[in-house]
Amino acid sequence: MIDSAPLHRARAEAEADIRELTAAMESLRTTRESSSDDDEHDPEGPTLSSEWSRIRGLLTAAENRLADAEAAWARVADGTYGTCLRCGSAIPPGRLEVRPTAAYCVACASLR
């Protein structure tokens, strides 16, 4: 029997980050549309384009974490959770505790 709490947590955290970052991007979009200022030459902080890039990168990472969580749930459903996708060995419980979405054992993950 697997402890599903870490997987639930991983999914919930990724979903919360996606909601927060999507809202931040929408706020930035609204700021960009309503502002006629030339923020590219504003010495008072990051430009809108650099902030957009930063948030987009964080959003992409959160989307990847959510995809990893969903893939882990699929492995739970088909009975392969905890088995390395590359070599077929068991993924050590300590690794799954730290990284519940792990699809590879430590040795195989280092080869990727």
C-alpha positions, 0 to 999 in steps of 0.5 A, a space after each residue: 500500500 502506498 502513502 498517497 499523501 505526498 502525491 496529493 500534496 504534489 498535485 495540490 501545490 502544483 495546481 495552486 502555483 498554476 492558479 497564482 501564476 496565471 493570475 499574476 500573468 493576467 495582472 501583468 497583461 492588464 498592466 501592460 494593456 492599460 499603461 502607455 509608459 515605456 517600461 523598458 527604460 524605467 530604472 525603478 525595477 524590472 521591465 514588464 517583459 522581464 517580469 513576464 518572462 520570469 512568471 512564464 518560466 515559473 508557470 511552465 515549471 509548475 505545469 511540468 510538476 503537475 504533469 509529473 504528478 498526473 503521470 505518477 497517479 497513472 502509474 499508481 492506477 496501473 500498478 507500476 508506481 515505485 518501479 523505475 521506468 528505465 530499468 524496472 527496479 524498485 525505486 527506493 522508498 526514501 526517494 519516493 518520500 522526497 520526490 513522490 513523482 519520481 519515475 526513475 531510480 537514482 542510478 537511471 535518473 543520473 543517466 538522463 
